[in-house]
Amino acid sequence: MEAFLREVCSPEWNAQQDAGRPWPEAVAELVARYPESRDLIVAFDERWEEMLGGPIEGTVDVLARLHLAGVPLYALSNWSAAKFPIAQARFPFLAWFRDILISGEIGVIKPDPAMFRSLLERNGLVPATTAYVDDSPANVAAALDLGLTAVRFADAAALRRDLAALGLPALE
């Protein structure tokens, strides 16, 4: 399985769908290159929901506290536009966000500054007063370069402390 996910349905290949490439096109291209793996490639697409994990423990509580305190929440995610509705159906807390910008909808993925700018512009957000959380050092660096306050996610307890230090309510 690890070899298949590393070499066939690789992170680089998957990132192309996150950047807007249609899944049927991606599957056809990969099946042409790896015909011996056709069934697995098709299953990767058609059974994608089965691979979707659960929420990160503790982070939904942090999100709930912010939501209940009236903190405006926005999401910026590298995700296929075709697959994101599956996550929305599975995770009701996604409805707490005022806006969710999905990379597959705009054709660019983080850490490209254009993705951050799109979210900021379409929501009238000011970088200096916007906090951004991500587990990717490259994404955090991109946010900092654009003037956002950026927090690198490690775990829920650290996130709670980091956001409380920024003065966000209900996290002490």
C-alpha positions in Angstrom: 0.0 0.0 0.0 2.8 2.4 0.9 4.5 1.8 -2.4 1.2 2.3 -4.3 0.5 5.6 -2.5 4.1 6.8 -3.0 4.6 5.8 -6.6 1.2 5.5 -8.3 -1.4 7.6 -6.5 1.4 9.8 -5.2 1.1 13.0 -3.2 2.2 14.9 -6.3 -0.5 13.3 -8.5 -3.1 14.0 -5.8 -2.0 17.6 -5.6 -3.0 18.0 -9.2 -6.6 17.3 -8.3 -6.3 19.6 -5.3 -5.3 22.3 -7.9 -8.4 21.7 -10.0 -7.6 18.8 -12.3 -10.8 16.7 -12.9 -10.7 13.2 -11.3 -11.8 11.4 -14.5 -8.9 12.9 -16.4 -6.5 12.1 -13.6 -7.6 8.5 -13.3 -7.5 8.0 -17.0 -4.0 9.4 -17.2 -2.8 7.2 -14.4 -4.4 4.0 -15.7 -2.7 4.6 -19.0 0.7 4.8 -17.2 0.0 1.9 -14.8 -2.5 -0.4 -16.4 -1.6 -3.2 -14.0 -2.9 -1.0 -11.2 -6.1 0.0 -12.8 -8.4 -1.5 -10.2 -6.5 0.1 -7.4 -6.5 3.5 -9.1 -10.2 3.4 -9.8 -10.8 2.3 -6.2 -8.7 5.2 -5.0 -11.1 7.6 -6.7 -14.4 5.8 -6.2 -13.8 4.7 -2.6 -12.1 7.9 -1.6 -14.6 8.5 1.2 -13.4 5.3 3.0 -9.9 6.8 3.2 -11.1 10.1 4.8 -10.1 10.1 8.4 -11.8 11.7 11.3 -11.3 15.1 12.9 -8.1 15.8 14.7 -8.8 15.2 18.4 -9.3 18.3 20.4 -9.2 20.7 17.5 -13.0 20.6 17.0 -13.4 21.7 20.7 -11.1 24.7 20.0 -13.1 25.5 16.9 -16.4 25.1 18.8 -15.2 27.5 21.5 -14.2 30.1 18.9 -17.5 29.7 17.0 -19.6 30.0 20.2 -17.6 33.1 21.2 -18.5 34.7 17.8 -15.0 34.7 16.3 -15.3 34.9 12.5 -13.9 31.6 11.1 -12.6 31.1 7.6 -11.0 28.0 6.1 -8.3 27.7 3.4 -7.7 24.2 2.2 -5.9 22.2 -0.4 -8.6 19.9 -1.5 -10.2 18.6 -4.7 -13.4 20.5 -5.5 -15.0 17.2 -6.4 -14.1 15.5 -3.1 -14.7 18.3 -0.6 -18.5 17.9 -0.5 -17.8 14.4 1.0 -16.0 16.1 3.9 -18.7 18.7 4.3 -21.3 15.9 4.7 -19.2 14.0 7.2 -18.1 17.0 9.3 -20.9 19.3 10.5 -18.4 21.7 12.1 -17.4 22.8 8.6 -20.7 24.8 8.5 -19.2 27.0 11.3 -16.9 28.7 8.8 -18.2 31.9 7.2 -16.2 31.0 4.0 -14.2 28.0 2.9 -11.8 28.5 0.0 -10.9 25.2 -1.6 -7.9 25.1 -3.9 -9.6 22.9 -6.4 -12.2 25.6 -7.0 -9.7 28.3 -7.9 -6.9 26.2 -9.5 -4.1 27.0 -7.1 -2.8 25.3 -4.0 -1.1 26.5 -0.8 1.5 27.8 -0.3 1.0 29.9 -3.4 0.3 33.4 -2.1 -2.6 33.7 -4.6 -4.6 31.3 -2.6 -4.2 33.4 0.6 -4.9 36.6 -1.3 -8.1 35.1 -2.7 -9.5 34.3 0.7 -8.5 37.7 2.1 -9.9 39.7 -0.8 -13.2 37.9 -1.2 -13.9 38.3 2.6 -12.5 41.8 3.1 -10.0 40.5 5.6 -7.0 42.5 6.7 -3.8 40.4 6.9 -2.5 42.2 10.1 -5.7 41.3 12.0 -6.1 37.8 10.6 -4.8 34.7 12.4 -3.9 31.7 10.3 -3.3 28.1 11.5 -1.6 25.3 9.6 0.5 22.3 10.2 2.7 22.9 7.1 5.8 25.1 7.7 5.7 26.2 4.0 2.1 27.4 4.4 2.8 29.2 7.7 5.8 30.9 6.0 3.6 32.0 3.1 1.0 33.4 5.5 3.7 35.3 7.5 5.1 36.7 4.2 1.7 38.2 3.4 1.5 39.8 6.9 -0.9 37.4 8.6 -0.3 36.2 12.1 0.5 32.6 11.6 0.5 29.7 14.1 2.0 26.3 13.3 -0.4 23.6 14.4 1.2 20.8 16.5 -1.6 19.6 18.7 -4.9 20.9 20.2 -3.4 21.9 23.6 -0.7 24.0 21.9 -3.2 25.5 19.5 -5.4 26.5 22.5 -2.4 28.2 24.2 -1.2 29.9 21.0 -4.6 31.3 20.1 -5.2 32.4 23.7 -1.9 34.2 23.6 -3.2 36.1 20.6 -6.2 37.3 22.8 -8.8 35.1 21.2 -11.8 34.5 23.6 -12.9 31.3 25.3 -9.5 29.6 25.0 -8.0 30.4 28.4 
